[in-house]
Amino acid sequence: MQKLFSLFILLSTLISFAQEEIPQNYFIKPLKIPTVLAGSFGELRSNHFHSGLDIKTQGRTGLDVVASASGYISRIKISHYGYGKALYITHPNGYVTVYGHLDAFAGVVKDYVKTKQYEAESYEIELFPNPDELPVDQGQLVAYSGNTGSSGGPHVHFEIRDKNERPMNAQLFGVEVPDHSSPVINDLLVYAFSDTSTVNNSRNKVRLKYTKQPDGNFLSEKVTAYGPIGFAIGTIDRQDGAPNSNGIYKIETRLNGSKTLEVEMDKFSFAETRYLNRMIDYALFESERDRVQKLFIERNNPLSIFKMEQNKGILNLSKEGGSALYTIKISDLPGNTTTLTVPITIQKVNTLNPLMPKETPYLVQPETAQNFEVGSWSLFIPKGAFYDDYYLDIKANTDALHLDQDTIPVHEYIRLGYDVSAFKPQDRERLYIGRVNSRGLLSYEGATLNGDELSATVNSLGDFKIGLDTTGPTIESLDFKDGKWISELKHIDFKISDRDTGIKSYRATINGKFALLEYEYKNNRLRYFFEDGISVSGANDFKLIVTDNVGNSTTFSATFYRK
């Protein structure tokens, strides 16, 4: 009975959301300049769907960012990566708006955050103000645009989330983005799914050519196929004012006029976003950097963006000597469309041998967790780490591990362990597990030491090796030298870097008191603002300690003078 009641509550919630009317003209755009997008909602990114609109800021930082609707600031997060400096505003109707990659906060918000950072003695911080602490009105200045966190240039990342914290397409709420261009098609592939399937006399995936027709739509070359097959499309959309290759809103597929699949980028949950790797042809992306999305639903693909499917979007072609027309219609939210038609001749081929997987001792399956011991290495592969059954190619050579190739997507983190008992005791705390890149260099993955085992977690396959880092970070003062007067400066900057394992932490003091430094990892800069009031007139003793990920530290000390 309890299970039935829980199911009823879940279904009621889903039905309620489906029937909920999206408010129009409730939210305004967060910037006072024309809306030009660097990225759209639902766009295909590495390991995730883009969860908002990336609004260009004309190549500048410091533009006014205003509250999209009245409410209160319910969350503030500052991190080195991700959204950088970000604000979250909860509104009376239950929706939440998010503003990311900010340069600075405005007014009382700035003072509130700075106070909390000094209390915590940390630049990175996450705050959850009470509803009465930081109320805002629609159009109120709350921050300034920037380029903080994992951004590739100045812009504001803007989101609207529903009552369950699921990001939604802001354009559905009436946030207008001028768009007079139809979606663009970049690639078309077709796949055979079984030993009885063929496409153009092959069981391998086939890339198809297509040509633009006088009406602006596209016609594919003819396909000869038999059995269960499926298609994948590479497509992007562009809005007015910029050439960026952004994401599409909707795809519909039909076989002989009957709908087989519908994909719509209206909302998704963060819990499902990594399943993007199941939807795209991951191996193609890793080998050619070409991102295509499959127009069929495979095992272990729970994505909610599939609004309708007939036989999982798979086409069963069994009428020998017959023909079919397969159409793909791509739409953006304003209604611009592009259609591609694929003519198919159904013809059976009997001369191909069955495809046999290459078997290894390391069979992984999505439904079970598995442990493997390979040389001095141990692997723990959790349940759900892979979408399909795979025979992995795993080899160990002393301190090196070959964990297949990064052409198979990994959904959950795999734990790697290595027995370090052969290393000198004084070296063990400076060891790390690194990924070997195409140039043979190591990039830091992790370094947790527990007794004689060094471990790290990884979320993609590839080659790994044990590294030893005995060198501390470098620190360079960009504004002053020991014993100098710097009264005219509003801030001081430092360049920090670490060649092997990267920066883990940093801490500065002025005359023994904590001094807050802002870290921008993209240019390896630390900055202290004198407006914080830690320094005094006359001599000031400055000390900065920077530590890397295996514990090597470097200290910079100097005395500066201010009036």
Secondary structure, 3 states (H helix, E strand, C coil): CHHHHHHHHHHHHHHHHHHCCCCCCCCCCCCCCCCCEEECCCCEECCEECCCEEEECCCCCCCEEECCCCEEEEEEEECCCCCCEEEEEECCCCCEEEEEEEEEECHHHHHHHHHHHHHHCCCCEEECCCCCCCEECCCCEEEEEECCCCCCCCEEEEEEECCCCCEECHHHHCCCCCCCCCCEEEEEEEEECCCCCEECCECCCEECCEEECCCCCEEECCEEEEEEEEEEEEEEECCCCCCCCECCCEEEEEECCEEEEEEECCECCHHHHHHHHHHECHHHHHHHCCCCEECCCCCCCCCCCEEEECHHHCEEECCCCCEEEEEEEEECCCCCEEEEEEEEEECCCCCCCCCCCCCCCEEECCCCCEEEEECCEEEEECCCCCCCCEEECEEEECCEEEECCCCCCCCCCEEEEEECCCCCHHHHCCEEEEEECCCCCEEEEECEEECCEEEEEECCCEEEEEEECCCCCEEEECCCCCCEECCCCCEEEEEEECCCCCEEEEEEEECCEEECCEEEHHHCEEEEEHHHCCCCCEEEEEEEEEEECCCCEEEEEEEEEEC
